[in-house]
């Protein structure tokens, strides 16, 4: 018999290579950085494509040049403004078709907070299409939501192909979303801190290099393609003095109040529209008609407001007109989101912030308090209001720094942004993205990872074979079955297996008991039970409230499923928390 040497099949070679790469990805930070570079390139490319699609649609519908901004148009004819209603009708039909098959589209913040960085491609394609269409027809929403969604989706897909850990998936998702924002603004530091503050929810040593690599790559790719970024061409003026810093701090407080007001107005509009008799499919069309009226009054209400931002500063618009534009733009944003257009408030809040800053500088000058530079006030207001709505004080401060290259104005922006962030966090508690999740019933307040707690449920942690006895058993029989020291507690059930209570074994051996009495007469915790879907946080609260050591886990029909001890839950929580801390510092690798 002739021995035939084993030869690896050519078809298996790619799989073996992929397996080896996956193994390296899970054990080496350098390989994760390399993957982040690829993700950053994809995010930058996707941002450019989406921007081109939206601006191309605006050029087609409104007759502007491709390199012009819709919000800087001199005027909009009433017949042209009808494109908003027509686009709203198309969006309404598209959304109606989507909702027949899918419900609850997941965004990047929710994916990182609850699902360990897993973001579906189909969900993301839908969100991006809705956002590009909304912005393309002129609704008062920005493309930033689509940029972050596309970059995050590319990162999540790559991470799933490499079978990355949960912690690395969250970092990669943040890197992809931040890279897309960095490419859009031509600002890598802004993109990086967007990833840290808004998408990942924390600054961690293990995330710095992957996020930075992705953001730098995305900006370079966007520049290599020749795509113009969302450049905010505002030149900083004189360095603020001590009184200027104090006044800019007051501007931060005002921006916080305005930001909270905008978010509450959007929620109020959404609730009113949802409870109105207007059919869901035509709500965006109705909103488009209202936006058309505002567009005829002032084209600055259209799109995100990038062109209008520069126009107002360049022309030197009177304060009265700035105030009118501020009201109209706020109303346009509220109508757009309330009636079902898709998009973000990132750039809209930047534009509104410049208006608030210019108004603030004008009022301070009129009151002879201090002659503030309108440009500096616009920059500080831009950062402070964006922080109030979007979050991320360092993100917005670095945006101002990368825009102006002026550290003094960036420092003033940081001071105002920190005040705005603190006031919003204390008095409101949400950014725009987490506020909308809150309205859907979620409890998350940031992208901090809380999903791992939701995976640890009572049903998964419980002891599935606890000692159980019929509730009608006599105490004498109970003593015979369960001698002292055999078990601490026994679950009592009725004849159908339904939960009756918990019998503490020691209580059956007290003096003076009627041994013929049924065991259920000594049952405790009759109403204090756990359901299998309760997460570890809810379970710990239940133990704290009931002040007992063990609780039964009961099914939907009242049947006994298992028993859960507080000591075990506490140990499990501490173990998982330690694992999370190790991951944060990059020490959780195999």
VOGU-3710 file (C-alpha; in Angstrom, 3 decimals, decimal comma):
1> xxxxxxxxxx> 0,000/0,000/0,000  1,380/3,404/-1,028  1,175/6,287/1,454  -0,222/9,473/-0,097  0,990/12,668/1,599  -1,732/14,931/2,974  -2,197/18,055/0,855  -4,221/21,009/2,071  -7,133/21,759/-0,238  -6,769/25,091/-2,076
11> xxxxxxxxxx> -10,323/25,914/-1,011  -9,417/25,604/2,661  -6,388/27,891/2,452  -8,384/31,173/2,546  -10,356/29,908/5,554  -7,173/28,954/7,363  -5,726/32,397/6,604  -8,921/34,093/7,854  -8,825/32,022/11,035  -5,203/33,019/11,639
21> xxxxxxxxxx> -6,022/36,703/11,088  -8,963/36,469/13,489  -6,718/34,951/16,117  -4,230/37,781/15,719  -6,999/40,381/15,905  -8,159/39,003/19,239  -4,699/38,953/20,785  -2,799/41,902/19,296  -3,592/45,605/19,568  -1,425/46,312/16,512
31> xxxxxxxxxx> -3,704/44,191/14,342  -6,750/46,016/15,724  -5,090/49,316/14,783  -4,490/47,993/11,269  -8,159/47,054/11,002  -9,092/50,534/12,263  -7,092/52,081/9,433  -9,128/50,086/6,909  -12,358/51,054/8,670  -11,299/54,713/8,706
41> xxxxxxxxxx> -10,691/54,653/4,959  -14,118/53,131/4,370  -15,786/55,658/6,691  -14,145/58,582/4,900  -15,200/57,257/1,503  -18,784/56,654/2,648  -19,006/60,172/4,107  -17,912/61,682/0,800  -20,384/59,552/-1,167  -23,326/60,487/1,041
51> xxxxxxxxxx> -22,439/64,173/0,990  -22,213/64,098/-2,805  -25,573/62,360/-3,120  -27,337/64,871/-0,876  -25,747/67,932/-2,489  -26,362/66,501/-5,939  -30,055/66,099/-5,123  -30,225/69,674/-3,830  -28,547/70,940/-7,009  -31,034/69,040/-9,139
61> xxxxxxxxxx> -34,144/70,139/-7,264  -33,262/73,750/-6,428  -31,082/74,707/-9,383  -27,997/75,634/-7,363  -24,408/74,853/-8,303  -22,909/71,720/-6,813  -20,414/73,678/-4,740  -23,053/76,112/-3,425  -24,990/75,712/-0,186  -28,772/75,610/-0,212
71> xxxxxxxxxx> -29,187/77,635/2,986  -27,184/80,496/1,432  -29,576/80,884/-1,510  -30,923/84,404/-2,072  -34,541/83,236/-2,244  -36,718/80,197/-2,821  -39,716/80,420/-5,125  -42,992/79,016/-3,728  -43,256/76,487/-6,555  -39,686/75,298/-5,862
81> xxxxxxxxxx> -40,436/74,953/-2,142  -42,954/72,238/-3,024  -40,040/69,854/-3,423  -40,025/69,637/0,370  -43,570/68,257/0,361  -42,827/65,933/-2,582  -39,698/64,627/-0,856  -41,677/64,206/2,356  -44,234/62,086/0,514  -41,503/59,836/-0,913
91> xxxxxxxxxx> -39,915/59,552/2,529  -43,277/58,746/4,123  -43,943/55,934/1,646  -40,429/54,561/2,106  -40,711/54,664/5,906  -44,144/53,012/5,766  -42,755/50,155/3,684  -39,814/49,757/6,061  -42,009/49,695/9,169  -44,097/46,876/7,709
101> xxxxxxxxxx> -41,013/44,652/7,931  -38,783/46,224/10,571  -39,334/48,152/13,782  -36,913/50,151/15,904  -33,866/50,968/13,792  -30,695/50,919/15,918  -28,212/53,822/15,779  -24,537/53,878/16,782  -25,074/55,132/20,349  -27,685/52,466/21,073
111> xxxxxxxxxx> -25,566/49,775/19,427  -22,583/50,586/21,619  -24,554/51,016/24,833  -26,775/47,948/24,555  -25,541/45,575/21,870  -21,783/45,481/22,294  -20,983/47,338/19,067  -23,189/45,194/16,831  -24,887/47,411/14,244  -26,914/45,828/11,454
121> xxxxxxxxxx> -26,095/46,651/7,827  -29,750/46,704/6,747  -30,735/49,059/9,571  -27,840/51,334/8,677  -28,625/51,407/4,958  -32,210/52,401/5,783  -31,119/55,148/8,194  -28,586/56,523/5,705  -31,092/56,492/2,846  -33,704/58,295/4,945
131> xxxxxxxxxx> -31,176/60,900/6,091  -29,725/61,574/2,628  -33,237/61,916/1,192  -34,339/64,241/4,014  -31,309/66,496/3,660  -31,346/66,267/-0,124  -34,874/67,689/-0,424  -33,946/70,522/1,945  -35,365/69,487/5,344  -33,703/71,188/8,306
141> xxxxxxxxxx> -31,586/68,212/9,341  -27,900/67,392/9,026  -26,114/64,472/7,405  -24,002/63,754/10,485  -26,341/60,964/11,596  -25,857/59,238/8,239  -22,089/59,742/8,332  -21,771/58,188/11,784  -24,218/55,394/10,928  -22,374/54,412/7,762
151> xxxxxxxxxx> -18,947/54,544/9,380  -20,194/52,587/12,374  -21,863/49,981/10,179  -18,672/49,432/8,190  -16,747/49,022/11,444  -19,310/46,663/12,959  -19,365/44,499/9,824  -15,571/44,252/9,814  -15,533/43,454/13,523  -18,068/40,666/13,105
161> xxxxxxxxxx> -16,061/39,166/10,256  -13,018/39,120/12,542  -15,116/37,828/15,478  -13,783/40,500/17,807  -14,569/40,621/21,496  -17,340/42,839/22,774  -14,926/45,490/24,050  -12,976/45,626/20,784  -16,220/45,744/18,803  -17,294/48,821/20,762
171> xxxxxxxxxx> -13,947/50,519/20,143  -14,058/49,717/16,428  -17,633/50,972/16,119  -16,646/54,223/17,821  -13,612/54,517/15,549  -15,764/54,102/12,440  -18,375/56,637/13,529  -15,769/59,154/14,700  -13,762/58,716/11,500  -16,817/59,593/9,422
181> xxxxxxxxxx> -17,389/62,785/11,433  -13,708/63,660/11,185  -13,801/63,228/7,405  -16,935/65,374/7,117  -15,327/68,305/8,957  -11,731/67,686/7,903  -10,957/67,561/11,635  -9,379/64,343/12,971  -9,287/65,468/16,622  -12,977/66,368/16,483
191> xxxxxxxxxx> -13,763/62,950/15,042  -11,651/61,170/17,656  -13,292/62,905/20,582  -16,721/62,411/19,007  -15,913/58,705/19,171  -14,725/58,873/22,786  -17,398/61,126/24,260  -20,506/60,294/22,245  -20,146/56,799/20,754  -17,868/54,866/23,127
201> xxxxxxxxxx> -18,830/56,825/26,233  -15,380/56,926/27,854  -11,687/57,667/27,280  -9,711/54,455/27,555  -6,033/53,698/26,887  -6,962/50,729/24,727  -9,139/52,894/22,454  -6,797/55,815/21,804  -4,624/54,310/19,066  -7,398/52,574/17,040
211> xxxxxxxxxx> -9,646/55,649/17,109  -6,841/58,046/16,230  -5,666/55,824/13,376  -9,174/55,596/11,931  -9,817/59,347/12,145  -6,502/60,351/10,598  -6,994/57,861/7,774  -10,539/59,020/7,028  -9,481/62,673/6,775  -6,604/61,799/4,465
221> xxxxxxxxxx> -8,878/59,673/2,251  -11,473/62,457/2,014  -8,777/64,974/1,087  -7,222/62,593/-1,446  -10,589/62,227/-3,170  -10,814/66,014/-3,303  -14,059/66,309/-1,357  -14,486/69,690/0,377  -15,072/69,238/4,124  -17,658/71,074/6,247
231> xxxxxxxxxx> -15,121/73,831/6,784  -16,244/76,428/9,327  -14,363/79,463/8,081  -14,661/81,790/11,068  -11,489/83,643/11,952  -10,943/84,236/15,661  -10,409/87,858/16,672  -8,811/89,377/19,769  -7,899/87,181/22,718  -10,632/87,241/25,388
241> xxxxxxxxxx> -9,776/88,970/28,661  -10,962/88,001/32,162  -14,313/89,762/31,731  -14,678/88,124/28,332  -14,230/84,667/29,834  -16,868/85,487/32,457  -19,298/86,666/29,782  -18,660/83,601/27,645  -19,462/81,457/30,676  -22,828/83,218/30,817
251> xxxxxxxxxx> -23,260/82,415/27,123  -22,715/78,743/27,992  -25,564/78,902/30,514  -27,904/80,504/27,974  -26,999/77,903/25,349  -27,757/75,123/27,839  -31,266/76,463/28,403  -31,861/76,897/24,673  -30,542/73,400/23,947  -32,859/71,788/26,494
261> xxxxxxxxxx> -35,729/73,824/25,095  -35,032/72,600/21,547  -34,929/68,954/22,642  -38,175/69,278/24,577  -39,836/71,032/21,630  -38,822/68,189/19,308  -40,261/65,636/21,751  -43,461/67,672/22,081  -43,824/67,943/18,312  -43,238/64,210/17,830
271> xxxxxxxxxx> -45,818/63,379/20,484  -48,366/65,785/19,017  -47,885/64,452/15,484  -48,000/60,835/16,674  -51,320/61,348/18,491  -52,843/63,456/15,703  -55,235/61,975/13,114  -52,702/62,615/10,328  -51,840/59,259/8,663  -48,230/58,299/9,261
281> xxxxxxxxxx> -47,490/57,916/5,567  -48,234/61,585/4,760  -46,810/63,193/7,911  -43,470/64,083/6,287  -45,371/65,593/3,332  -47,400/67,802/5,686  -44,177/68,755/7,446  -42,669/69,530/4,035  -45,481/71,982/3,275  -44,820/73,793/6,561
291> xxxxxxxxxx> -41,079/73,843/5,853  -41,812/75,232/2,390  -43,550/78,237/3,931  -40,530/78,862/6,173  -38,163/78,443/3,213  -39,994/81,114/1,239  -39,686/83,471/4,224  -35,998/82,643/4,756  -33,926/80,087/2,780  -31,612/79,904/5,794
301> xxxxxxxxxx> -34,085/77,449/7,336  -33,211/74,863/4,686  -30,801/71,953/5,084  -28,275/71,928/7,933  -27,404/75,635/7,622  -23,757/75,461/6,575  -24,035/78,175/3,932  -26,159/80,435/6,120  -23,597/80,219/8,927  -20,901/81,834/6,808
311> xxxxxxxxxx> -23,288/84,217/5,069  -24,553/85,824/8,270  -21,051/86,469/9,603  -19,721/87,745/6,283  -22,589/90,165/5,653  -23,003/91,443/9,213  -26,748/90,885/9,620  -28,660/93,182/12,040  -29,621/91,720/15,407  -33,363/91,778/14,670
321> xxxxxxxxxx> -32,895/89,651/11,561  -30,573/87,272/13,443  -33,285/86,808/16,076  -35,897/86,071/13,380  -33,580/83,548/11,693  -32,913/81,898/15,069  -36,638/81,435/15,674  -37,356/80,256/12,130  -34,423/77,815/12,050  -35,409/76,363/15,427
331> xxxxxxxxxx> -38,983/75,969/14,221  -37,779/74,340/10,984  -35,662/71,800/12,894  -38,524/70,977/15,244  -40,957/70,538/12,338  -38,494/68,418/10,352  -37,884/65,929/13,159  -41,401/66,090/14,561  -43,043/65,241/11,231  -40,740/62,331/10,429
341> xxxxxxxxxx> -37,762/63,617/8,449  -34,606/61,762/9,390  -31,332/63,358/10,405  -29,360/64,922/13,196  -29,091/68,252/14,937  -25,288/68,368/14,984  -24,708/71,025/12,332  -28,064/72,686/12,915  -27,039/73,231/16,543  -23,702/74,662/15,368
351> xxxxxxxxxx> -25,545/77,168/13,157  -28,044/78,052/15,869  -25,158/78,492/18,302  -23,491/81,050/16,034  -26,748/83,005/15,920  -27,078/82,931/19,707  -23,440/84,008/20,076  -23,830/86,962/17,712  -27,001/88,068/19,465  -25,251/87,758/22,825
361> xxxxxxxxxx> -22,319/89,877/21,644  -24,694/92,500/20,249  -26,683/92,744/23,477  -23,491/92,983/25,562  -22,282/95,803/23,326  -25,619/97,646/23,506  -25,625/97,353/27,309  -22,059/98,748/27,372  -20,902/95,731/29,383  -18,092/94,634/27,076
371> xxxxxxxxxx> -17,466/94,833/23,358  -17,286/91,152/22,466  -16,077/90,088/19,055  -19,074/88,737/17,056  -16,776/86,109/15,511  -15,475/84,910/18,878  -18,969/84,922/20,373  -20,251/82,966/17,373  -17,549/80,338/17,856  -18,170/80,019/21,596
381> xxxxxxxxxx> -21,934/79,916/21,108  -21,502/77,335/18,369  -19,591/75,005/20,659  -21,763/75,577/23,730  -25,107/74,999/22,013  -23,795/71,942/20,154  -22,627/70,501/23,483  -26,063/71,155/24,989  -27,785/69,212/22,207  -25,234/66,641/21,029
391> xxxxxxxxxx> -22,910/66,360/24,031  -19,119/66,149/24,011  -17,509/69,319/25,417  -14,034/68,320/24,237  -15,405/67,348/20,819  -16,796/70,822/20,235  -13,794/72,556/21,758  -11,454/70,711/19,407  -13,745/71,586/16,508  -13,241/75,266/17,340
401> xxxxxxxxxx> -9,494/74,724/17,792  -9,111/72,913/14,456  -11,253/75,591/12,803  -9,448/78,648/14,133  -6,023/77,368/15,291  -6,579/79,789/18,205  -6,055/78,325/21,686  -7,543/81,266/23,572  -10,900/81,082/21,817  -10,836/77,284/22,103
411> xxxxxxxxxx> -10,272/77,690/25,859  -13,203/80,104/26,107  -15,308/77,590/24,176  -14,254/74,815/26,536  -15,260/76,894/29,573  -18,680/77,673/28,085  -19,103/74,079/26,899  -18,343/72,638/30,345  -20,899/74,955/31,931  -23,483/74,046/29,296
421> xxxxxxxxxx> -22,741/70,331/29,683  -23,009/70,490/33,472  -26,300/72,390/33,430  -27,847/70,037/30,864  -26,641/66,967/32,743  -27,919/68,232/36,097  -31,243/69,650/34,933  -32,066/67,416/31,982  -29,751/64,425/31,950  -29,758/63,533/28,252
431> xxxxxxxxxx> -28,192/64,408/24,942  -30,451/64,506/21,885  -29,707/60,901/20,903  -30,205/59,455/24,387  -33,283/61,652/24,952  -34,976/60,083/21,934  -34,045/56,633/23,229  -35,522/57,624/26,596  -38,790/58,527/24,870  -38,820/55,001/23,407
441> xxxxxxxxxx> -38,551/53,511/26,888  -34,785/53,026/27,207  -32,966/54,165/30,351  -29,472/54,773/28,974  -27,966/58,258/29,381  -24,785/57,772/27,359  -23,005/55,235/25,169  -21,388/53,678/28,251  -21,635/49,896/27,981  -24,644/48,696/29,971
451> xxxxxxxxxx> -25,650/45,938/27,591  -23,579/43,346/29,470  -25,813/43,854/32,506  -28,881/43,128/30,421  -27,431/39,816/29,287  -27,078/38,695/32,901  -30,694/37,873/33,658  -32,276/36,040/36,554  -33,141/33,186/34,204  -29,483/32,713/33,253
461> xxxxxxxxxx> -28,052/33,062/36,762  -30,615/31,059/38,766  -30,139/27,606/40,220  -32,433/25,488/38,065  -32,831/22,506/40,403  -33,686/24,009/43,811  -35,219/21,769/46,504  -38,988/21,869/46,050  -41,831/20,450/48,122  -45,647/20,465/47,927
471> xxxxxxxxxx> -47,160/23,354/49,857  -49,617/20,950/51,544  -46,925/18,708/53,003  -47,064/18,402/56,789  -44,291/19,815/58,933  -43,525/16,303/60,168  -43,027/15,062/56,613  -41,014/18,201/55,794  -38,676/17,425/58,725  -38,240/13,891/57,470
481> xxxxxxxxxx> -37,348/15,007/53,929  -35,158/17,931/54,872  -33,111/17,423/58,059  -31,350/20,392/59,585  -28,193/21,173/57,614  -29,399/19,574/54,383  -30,544/22,843/52,794  -31,331/26,359/53,933  -34,481/26,957/51,922  -37,105/24,945/50,089
491> xxxxxxxxxx> -39,514/26,279/47,479  -43,154/25,368/48,060  -45,451/24,721/45,095  -49,132/23,888/44,705  -50,484/20,823/42,960  -50,103/22,481/39,542  -46,504/23,514/40,128  -47,409/27,119/40,893  -45,261/29,063/43,335  -46,607/29,409/46,890
501> xxxxxxxxxx> -43,643/30,668/48,911  -40,244/29,901/50,413  -39,851/27,658/53,430  -36,824/28,420/55,605  -35,722/24,964/56,777  -34,778/26,114/60,280  -38,291/27,530/60,852  -39,764/24,014/60,595  -37,719/22,962/63,653  -38,929/25,673/66,022
511> xxxxxxxxxx> -40,450/24,558/69,321  -44,203/24,366/69,809  -45,203/23,778/66,208  -48,174/21,669/65,156  -46,406/18,981/63,150  -49,598/18,109/61,288  -49,988/21,676/59,963  -49,138/22,209/56,277  -45,730/23,680/55,483  -47,278/26,638/53,660
521> xxxxxxxxxx> -48,325/28,122/57,006  -44,659/29,016/57,580  -43,958/30,146/54,004  -42,303/33,527/53,474  -41,643/35,713/50,411  -45,025/34,894/48,940  -45,099/38,060/46,838  -41,369/38,754/46,612  -40,263/36,936/43,469  -38,093/37,450/40,400
531> xxxxxxxxxx> -39,023/37,058/36,743  -36,528/35,311/34,432  -36,041/38,349/32,167  -34,961/40,716/34,985  -31,383/41,903/34,466  -28,743/41,851/37,173  -29,317/45,491/38,103  -33,035/44,890/38,689  -32,267/41,682/40,601  -29,891/43,503/42,958
541> xxxxxxxxxx> -32,504/46,179/43,569  -35,051/43,464/44,373  -32,748/41,905/46,971  -32,115/45,303/48,508  -35,840/46,067/48,706  -36,970/42,701/50,075  -34,003/42,332/52,466  -33,839/38,585/51,888  -30,952/36,290/50,925  -32,674/34,175/48,270
551> xxxxxxxxxx> -35,616/34,700/45,942  -37,558/32,359/43,700  -37,597/32,881/39,929  -41,129/32,497/38,644  -42,329/31,993/35,066  -45,181/33,849/33,346  -47,721/31,208/34,420  -46,604/31,353/38,042  -44,592/28,149/37,825  -41,361/27,702/39,775
561> xxxxxxxxxx> -38,290/27,987/37,531  -35,426/28,261/39,982  -33,814/29,957/42,961  -31,328/32,834/43,034  -29,084/33,804/45,943  -27,981/37,367/46,631  -24,431/36,262/47,460  -24,039/34,633/44,031  -25,466/37,668/42,226  -23,071/39,982/44,065
571> xxxxxxxxxx> -20,062/37,802/43,192  -21,127/37,573/39,549  -21,596/41,330/39,291  -18,171/41,992/40,834  -16,561/39,481/38,457  -18,136/41,023/35,363  -17,310/44,545/36,537  -13,667/43,564/37,007  -13,625/42,120/33,502  -15,003/45,383/32,123
581> xxxxxxxxxx> -12,291/47,345/33,941  -9,556/45,100/32,544  -10,939/45,612/29,040  -10,958/49,377/29,504  -7,211/49,353/30,139  -6,429/46,821/27,439  -5,562/44,031/29,862  -8,376/41,668/28,931  -6,664/39,964/25,981  -6,175/36,227/25,886
//
